[in-house]
Amino acid sequence: MSARFACFVTGTDTGVGKSLVSAALLHLLVEGGLGAVGMKPVAAGAVLVDGRLINDDVEQLAAAGNLSLPAALRAPYILEAAAAPHIAAAREGVTISMEHLLDCYHQLAASAETVVVEGVGGFCVPLSDVADTADLAQQLGLPVILVVGMRLGCLSHALLTAEAIRTRGLHLAGWVANLIEPDMDYLPENIAALVERLRAPLLGELPALGPQPSAAHASSYLNAGLVTGWPLEKNTTR
């Protein structure tokens, strides 16, 4: 078995809503009657609870999926320091292996109909001295969904990220506008500028949803059918 659909979710920066969008996509896939799992290859920023490192992004993805697959595959590297992965890993004596990340993904893809892989930080964040998140995305070869944090400066960030994605030979499957600056001036004009220039479908516009938005709520603003290429109908038989 191999995944029918998988994607790589990246963002214009850290804190722009990648985890929320990833969880929302998982929610839609589950509602569509599919076995779905989220993967966070590298998670930086965790607290130790009962001898286990807990990361909010990893927990959010786990809650949105519907398959009980090993945590060691879903989140191969959880680092305690809330810093760039290569810095956090060096501080903790951890070596992030690209081969291990790819192996974990392929094991998930062999056990799930759909896999949503969430990157860390922006698209080119370093993972080690020799690799970054863009290298991981390129090795996975998955269609990419770009989360754009809508705020002043987002146009350049989004266009540069899209250029980097295409330079790696990857397909930009679509993008999501996430309003992280609720009072952003000229929001419609900024979205229109990106629609014209990104050359990828706008999959949804997320308004400001409060401090702890749910995946279900966020999913109501997305159209996953545009990503997968086939409609997702709610299925109550699973």
Secondary structure, DSSP 8 states (H G I E B T S, - for coil): ---SEEEEEEESSTTSSHHHHHHHHHHHHHHTT--EEEE-SEEE--EEETTEEE-HHHHHHHHH------HHHH-SEEESSSS-HHHHHHHTT----HHHHHHHHHHHHTT-SEEEEE-SSSTT-BSSSS-BHHHHHHHHT--EEEEEE-STTHHHHHHHHHHHHHHTT--EEEEEEE--STT-TTHHHHHHHHHHHH-S-EEEEE----SS--HHHHHTTB-THHHHSS--------
